[in-house]
Amino acid sequence: MSAKKSILDLPAKVLGLIYGELTLHAKLQLAQVHKVLREAFILYFDGRFHRINVGDLPYEAWAVILEMCGPGVCELICDGLKAGDPRVDLIRKYCDNLRYMEVSSSADSGCGPAKELLFQHKELLSLFLCVPDPAEVLELMVDLPNITEMSLNMFSAKGLPQLQRLVHLTSLHLISISSDDLICLFDFCTTLKKLRNLTLNNFKIQCHGKGDMPASIRALELLGCEVFPELPYFPRLQSLSIIKTSWSKGNFCKFVSAHSNTLRLLKFCAKRELQVDEFLKILSRARNLIRLNVVVRKDDIITADFVANFIKIIKDNGVATSSRPLNMRITKCQFNEINRLFNESPGSEIIRLGWLDFPDIIRD
C-alpha cells in the first residue's frame, strides 16, 4: 500500500500557486509550519523583497519575512523610525547584504535610528538621509568608506563642514528644505577629490575665495537654485543640468563659455522667459555638445529663422556630422511642429531630434 502524500510532497511550483491564492497573513502562517513550506515561500517571493519599505507592513509581518528573506534585501527604506523601534533590531539581525538605504526621521524622532542602522551596516554603498541634525550622522560616515553615493535632505546648512571629511564620495546630492539656505561650494567640495557627480537642489549658491573645483567632477546639476554671482571653474566638466535656476545677467553664458572645451551634455530649462538670441548665444559657446535637452518658450523656437540659425551654429561648432549628429530633445508638445521645420531645412541631417516629457529633462 503506497504511503500517504501531503502538501509537503507537492512541487515547489505548485506550492507557489497555493501561496498566490492566500492573503499575506495566511502566507506567513503557512511558511512557519514546515521547512519545505518555508523554502517554497522564499522561492515564491524570490526578488520581491529586494527593496522594502519598513512602513508597508506591521512589525509582526516583518519579523517573519525578514527572518526568511532578510539576506535577499538589498535596498531599505526607513521612514519615521523612532529610538527603540524594534524594527531596527530586525534589520540589524537579518539584513546583512544591504547596499542602499533611505533613512528619514522628524525632529522629535532624532537621529538615533539612523546612527544605529549606519553603525550596523558598514557594507552600504549608497545612502539617502533626511534627519533633523545631519552633522552627528555624518560624523559616523567617516568610518564608512564603502558609501560612495549620498543624497542629503538638509533642514539647515549646519552639516556642511562634516561633508569635507567624506573624501570617499563619488556622487553627492544636497537638497535644501528651506530655499533660504546659502552655501559656498568651497566650504565642502575642495576636499572631495573623488567626487564625480554633484547635484544641488533649492540652494542659494555663492563662492567666496578663488580657485577651481576638484578636477574629478564630471557632472553638475542645479535644480531650483540661485547663483550669486557666478560659479568657479570645473576643469573636467562634461555634463551640465540647469533646471529652473537663476543667474546674474550674462553669467550662465559666461559659465558655459568657460567650459566649452569639455562640455558634452547640456540639460536646460529656463526659470524665466529666455530670449531666442540669448539661447542661441549659449549654444554657440557650447561648441563640443553631443547631447542637448532643452525646454524654452514654445512660440520662440517654432520659427523657420530659429531653426536656420540653430543649424548654422551647430554646423559652425564643427562637432556634429551626418554620421554623428547632435542628439537634441525637446518637450513633446513642441516636437511635431519643430520636427517639420527641421525636415524642411537644409543641413538638418547633423541634428537628431527627439522628444521628452518634462520630468525626463532631469533624469534622461
C-alpha positions, 0 to 999 in steps of 0.5 A: 500500500503506497504511503500517504502524500501531503502538501509537503510532497507537492512541487515547489511550483505548485506550492507557489500557486497555493501561496498566490491564492492566500492573503499575506497573513495566511502566507506567513502562517503557512511558511512557519509550519514546515521547512519545505513550506518555508523554502517554497515561500522564499522561492515564491517571493524570490526578488520581491523583497529586494527593496522594502519599505519598513512602513508597508507592513506591521512589525509582526509581518516583518519579523517573519519575512525578514527572518526568511528573506532578510539576506535577499534585501538589498535596498531599505527604506526607513521612514519615521523610525523612532529610538527603540523601534524594534524594527531596527533590531530586525534589520540589524539581525537579518539584513546583512547584504544591504547596499542602499538605504533611505533613512528619514526621521522628524525632529522629535524622532532624532537621529538615533535610528539612523546612527544605529542602522549606519553603525550596523551596516558598514557594507552600504554603498549608497545612502539617502538621509533626511534627519533633523541634525545631519552633522552627528550622522555624518560624523559616523560616515567617516568610518564608512568608506564603502558609501560612495553615493549620498543624497542629503535632505538638509533642514539647515546648512549646519552639516556642511563642514562634516561633508569635507571629511567624506573624501570617499564620495563619488556622487553627492546630492544636497537638497535644501528644505528651506530655499533660504539656505546659502552655501559656498561650494568651497566650504565642502567640495575642495576636499572631495577629490573623488567626487564625480557627480554633484547635484544641488537642489533649492540652494542659494549658491555663492563662492567666496575665495578663488580657485577651481573645483576638484578636477574629478567632477564630471557632472553638475546639476542645479535644480531650483537654485540661485547663483550669486554671482557666478560659479568657479571653474570645473576643469573636467566638466562634461555634463551640465543640468540647469533646471529652473535656476537663476543667474546674474545677467550674462553669467550662465553664458559666461559659465558655459563659455568657460567650459566649452572645451569639455562640455558634452551634455547640456540639460536646460530649462529656463526659470524665466522667459529666455530670449531666442538670441540669448539661447542661441548665444549659449549654444554657440559657446557650447561648441563640443555638445553631443547631447542637448535637452532643452525646454524654452518658450514654445512660440520662440523656437517654432520659427523657420529663422530659429531653426536656420540659425540653430543649424548654422551654429551647430554646423559652425561648432564643427562637432556634429556630422551626418554620421554623428549628429547632435542628439537634441530633445525637446518637450513633446508638445513642441516636437511635431511642429519643430520636427517639420521645420527641421525636415524642411531645412537644409543641413538638418541631417547633423541634428537628431531630434527627439522628444521628452516629457518634462520630468525626463529633462532631469533624469534622461 
